[in-house]
Amino acid sequence: MMHIGKNEVHVWESFIDADDETITGYFNLLSDDENQLALRFRFDHHRKQYVASHGLLRSILGGYLDIDPKLLAFCTNQYGKPQLSLDKNISDIRFNLSHSHNLFIVAVSLGLEVGIDIEYINRDINFMEIAKSVFLKREIAKFNSIPENLQKTAFFRCWTRKEAYLKGKGHGLSTNLDRLEVSFLYSESDAILSCKDSLEDGKTWHLFDIAPFPGYIGSLSTEGKPDTIKYFNAASILPKTIVTYENKTDND
C-alpha cells in the first residue's frame, strides 16, 4: 500500500507509448464502460493512449487505497471532473489527470483539491491569435512586451496555469479563460491575480510550475498550500514496482 500524508501532493508522470503486451494489461484493469469507450476510438494510437493513461490512473489510486484497481468506481461532478465514488473513497483521496502528446501526469492528494495540466509545446499553432480570443487585455499587453522567441513558452505557462486552476475547481474549460488573470512572466511569482467568479481564490488557491520533460510545460493548482510536493515515475506502476525518480519539497 502506498502512503500519502496530510497536506501533501504526489505528482506521477509517465510516457504512455506502451507496447501491446502492456496495453493489454492496462485494458484488463478498466471498467466495462471504459473498455467500450476505448474500442470506439478511430485511431489506434488514440485508443492506446486512453487505455494506458486510465490504466495507470487506476493502478496509482488502487495503490493508495489498497484496492484492486479494477474495482475502483468513479463519478463526475456537474462539470465533468472525475472523482472517486464516495462509497469507495474512504481515505479522502483527491486526484486530477492530464495528458498531452505522449505524456501522462496525475496529481494525488489527501483532502486538498488539486488540478493539473500539461501541454506539449513543440507544435505549430497560432498562439497569439488564440491568446487574443481567450485571454484578458492586460495579459495580451504583457505578451506584446515579451521577446518573440519567449512568447510561445509564456503562452503555454499562462494557459496551463489557468486550466490547472479551473480543473482544480472542477470547472475545466466550461468557465471562460478570460474570467481569470494569472501571472506568467519570468519576473512574476506564481499567482492567481484576479478571478471574476471568486475574490478569495487568489488567496486560497496556489499555483506551481511543472517542467516534467523537454518540450512540455505544466502547472499544478492546490486549494491550500501543501507542505510537500513529491514527484514519481509511474512507468512501472502496473507490476506494483514504484520508482521514485525525483523528490522535491516546497515548504516556503
C-alpha positions as CSV (number, residue, x, y, z in Angstrom):
1,M,0.0,0.0,0.0
2,M,1.3,3.5,-0.9
3,H,1.1,6.2,1.7
4,I,0.4,9.9,1.3
5,G,0.4,12.3,4.2
6,K,-2.0,15.1,5.0
7,N,-1.2,18.4,3.2
8,E,1.0,16.5,0.7
9,V,0.7,16.2,-3.1
10,H,2.2,13.4,-5.2
11,V,2.7,14.0,-8.9
12,W,3.0,10.9,-11.1
13,E,4.4,11.1,-14.6
14,S,5.0,8.6,-17.4
15,F,5.2,8.4,-21.1
16,I,2.3,6.3,-22.5
17,D,3.9,4.8,-25.6
18,A,3.5,1.3,-24.1
19,D,4.0,-2.0,-26.1
20,D,1.0,-4.2,-27.0
21,E,1.5,-6.5,-24.0
22,T,1.5,-3.6,-21.5
23,I,-1.6,-2.1,-23.2
24,T,-3.4,-5.4,-22.8
25,G,-2.5,-5.4,-19.1
26,Y,-3.9,-1.9,-18.7
27,F,-7.0,-2.7,-20.7
28,N,-7.8,-5.6,-18.3
29,L,-7.8,-3.0,-15.4
30,L,-10.5,-0.9,-17.0
31,S,-14.2,-1.0,-16.3
32,D,-16.7,-2.3,-18.9
33,D,-17.7,1.3,-19.8
34,E,-14.1,2.3,-20.2
35,N,-13.4,-0.7,-22.4
36,Q,-16.3,0.1,-24.6
37,L,-15.2,3.7,-24.9
38,A,-11.6,2.7,-25.7
39,L,-12.9,0.4,-28.5
40,R,-14.7,3.3,-30.1
41,F,-11.5,5.3,-30.8
42,R,-11.0,5.6,-34.6
43,F,-7.2,5.7,-34.4
44,D,-5.1,3.0,-32.7
45,H,-2.7,5.5,-31.1
46,H,-5.5,7.4,-29.5
47,R,-7.0,4.2,-28.1
48,K,-3.7,3.1,-26.7
49,Q,-3.1,6.5,-25.0
50,Y,-6.6,6.3,-23.4
51,V,-6.1,2.8,-22.2
52,A,-2.6,3.5,-20.8
53,S,-3.5,6.7,-19.1
54,H,-6.6,5.3,-17.4
55,G,-4.9,2.0,-16.6
56,L,-2.1,3.9,-14.9
57,L,-4.6,6.1,-13.0
58,R,-6.4,3.1,-11.7
59,S,-3.1,1.4,-10.7
60,I,-1.9,4.5,-8.8
61,L,-5.2,5.1,-7.0
62,G,-5.6,1.4,-6.2
63,G,-2.1,1.5,-4.6
64,Y,-3.1,4.4,-2.2
65,L,-6.5,2.8,-1.3
66,D,-5.1,-0.8,-1.2
67,I,-7.9,-1.8,-3.6
68,D,-7.8,-3.9,-6.7
69,P,-7.6,-1.1,-9.4
70,K,-10.3,-2.8,-11.5
71,L,-12.7,-2.4,-8.5
72,L,-12.4,1.3,-8.3
73,A,-15.6,3.3,-9.1
74,F,-15.6,6.8,-10.4
75,C,-18.2,9.5,-10.8
76,T,-18.1,13.1,-12.1
77,N,-19.2,16.5,-10.8
78,Q,-21.7,18.7,-12.6
79,Y,-18.9,20.0,-14.9
80,G,-17.5,16.5,-15.7
81,K,-14.5,16.5,-13.3
82,P,-13.8,12.8,-12.4
83,Q,-13.6,11.8,-8.8
84,L,-13.7,8.6,-6.8
85,S,-17.2,7.5,-5.7
86,L,-17.7,8.3,-2.1
87,D,-18.5,4.8,-1.0
88,K,-15.1,3.6,-2.3
89,N,-13.1,6.7,-1.3
90,I,-12.8,6.1,2.4
91,S,-9.5,7.9,2.7
92,D,-10.5,11.2,1.0
93,I,-8.1,10.8,-1.9
94,R,-8.4,13.6,-4.4
95,F,-6.8,13.5,-7.9
96,N,-6.6,15.2,-11.3
97,L,-5.3,13.8,-14.6
98,S,-3.8,15.4,-17.7
99,H,-2.1,14.1,-20.8
100,S,-0.7,15.7,-23.9
101,H,1.0,14.3,-26.9
102,N,2.6,11.2,-25.3
103,L,2.9,12.1,-21.7
104,F,0.6,11.2,-18.8
105,I,0.5,13.1,-15.5
106,V,-1.7,12.8,-12.4
107,A,-1.8,14.8,-9.1
108,V,-2.9,13.0,-6.0
109,S,-3.6,14.5,-2.6
110,L,-5.3,13.7,0.7
111,G,-8.0,16.2,1.3
112,L,-6.6,19.0,-0.8
113,E,-8.4,19.8,-4.1
114,V,-5.9,19.7,-6.9
115,G,-5.8,20.5,-10.6
116,I,-3.1,19.7,-13.1
117,D,-2.4,20.5,-16.8
118,I,0.4,19.8,-19.2
119,E,0.9,20.8,-22.8
120,Y,3.3,19.7,-25.5
121,I,4.7,22.9,-26.9
122,N,6.6,21.6,-29.9
123,R,3.7,22.0,-32.2
124,D,2.8,24.6,-34.8
125,I,-0.1,26.7,-33.5
126,N,-1.0,30.4,-33.9
127,F,-0.8,31.0,-30.2
128,M,-1.1,34.8,-30.5
129,E,-4.4,34.5,-32.2
130,I,-5.6,32.1,-29.5
131,A,-4.4,34.4,-26.8
132,K,-6.3,37.4,-28.3
133,S,-9.5,35.4,-28.3
134,V,-9.4,33.9,-24.8
135,F,-7.1,35.9,-22.6
136,L,-7.6,39.3,-20.9
137,K,-6.4,42.5,-22.4
138,R,-3.9,43.0,-19.7
139,E,-2.4,39.6,-20.4
140,I,-2.2,40.3,-24.1
141,A,-0.4,43.5,-23.4
142,K,2.2,41.5,-21.4
143,F,2.6,39.2,-24.3
144,N,3.3,42.1,-26.6
145,S,6.2,43.2,-24.3
146,I,7.9,39.8,-24.4
147,P,10.6,39.0,-26.9
148,E,9.2,37.0,-29.7
149,N,11.4,33.9,-29.0
150,L,9.9,33.6,-25.5
151,Q,6.3,34.2,-26.4
152,K,5.3,30.6,-27.0
153,T,6.6,29.5,-23.6
154,A,4.8,32.4,-22.0
155,F,1.6,31.5,-23.7
156,F,1.7,27.9,-22.5
157,R,2.6,28.9,-19.0
158,C,-0.4,31.2,-18.9
159,W,-2.7,28.6,-20.5
160,T,-1.7,25.7,-18.2
161,R,-1.9,27.9,-15.0
162,K,-5.4,28.9,-15.9
163,E,-6.5,25.4,-16.8
164,A,-4.9,23.8,-13.8
165,Y,-6.8,26.2,-11.5
166,L,-10.1,25.7,-13.4
167,K,-9.7,21.9,-13.3
168,G,-8.9,22.1,-9.6
169,K,-12.1,24.0,-9.0
170,G,-13.9,21.3,-11.1
171,H,-14.9,23.7,-13.9
172,G,-12.4,22.9,-16.6
173,L,-12.9,24.9,-19.7
174,S,-16.7,25.3,-19.0
175,T,-15.5,28.6,-17.5
176,N,-14.1,31.1,-19.9
177,L,-10.3,31.7,-19.6
178,D,-10.8,35.4,-19.7
179,R,-12.6,35.4,-16.4
180,L,-9.3,34.6,-14.7
181,E,-5.9,36.5,-14.7
182,V,-2.7,34.7,-13.7
183,S,0.9,35.7,-13.6
184,F,3.2,34.2,-16.3
185,L,6.2,36.4,-16.8
186,Y,9.6,35.3,-15.5
187,S,9.7,38.4,-13.2
188,E,6.4,37.4,-11.5
189,S,5.8,34.7,-8.9
190,D,3.2,32.0,-9.4
191,A,-0.1,33.5,-8.6
192,I,-3.8,34.0,-9.4
193,L,-4.0,37.8,-9.8
194,S,-7.8,38.0,-10.2
195,C,-10.8,35.9,-10.7
196,K,-14.3,37.3,-11.6
197,D,-16.0,34.3,-10.0
198,S,-14.3,34.4,-6.6
199,L,-12.4,37.2,-5.0
200,E,-11.0,34.8,-2.3
201,D,-9.5,32.2,-4.7
202,G,-6.3,34.3,-5.2
203,K,-5.6,33.8,-1.6
204,T,-6.7,30.2,-1.1
205,W,-5.5,28.6,-4.3
206,H,-1.8,28.2,-5.2
207,L,0.0,27.6,-8.5
208,F,3.2,25.6,-9.1
209,D,5.1,25.2,-12.3
210,I,5.8,21.7,-13.6
211,A,8.5,21.0,-16.2
212,P,8.4,17.2,-16.5
213,F,10.4,16.7,-19.7
214,P,11.8,18.9,-22.5
215,G,9.1,20.0,-24.8
216,Y,6.4,20.1,-22.1
217,I,5.1,22.8,-19.8
218,G,2.7,22.2,-17.0
219,S,1.1,23.7,-13.9
220,L,-0.3,22.3,-10.6
221,S,-3.0,24.1,-8.6
222,T,-3.9,23.3,-5.0
223,E,-6.6,24.6,-2.7
224,G,-4.4,25.5,0.2
225,K,-0.6,25.4,0.1
226,P,0.9,21.9,0.5
227,D,3.8,21.3,2.8
228,T,5.4,18.9,0.3
229,I,5.2,18.1,-3.4
230,K,6.8,14.8,-4.4
231,Y,7.4,13.6,-8.0
232,F,7.3,9.9,-9.1
233,N,7.7,7.9,-12.2
234,A,4.6,5.9,-13.0
235,A,6.1,3.8,-15.8
236,S,6.4,0.7,-13.7
237,I,3.3,1.0,-11.5
238,L,1.5,-1.8,-13.3
239,P,3.7,-4.6,-11.8
240,K,3.5,-2.7,-8.4
241,T,7.1,-1.5,-8.5
242,I,7.3,2.1,-7.6
243,V,10.3,4.1,-8.9
244,T,10.9,7.5,-7.3
245,Y,13.0,9.5,-9.8
246,E,12.9,12.8,-8.1
247,N,11.6,14.2,-4.8
248,K,11.0,17.9,-4.4
249,T,9.7,19.8,-1.5
250,D,8.3,23.3,-1.2
251,N,8.0,24.4,2.4
252,D,8.2,28.2,1.7
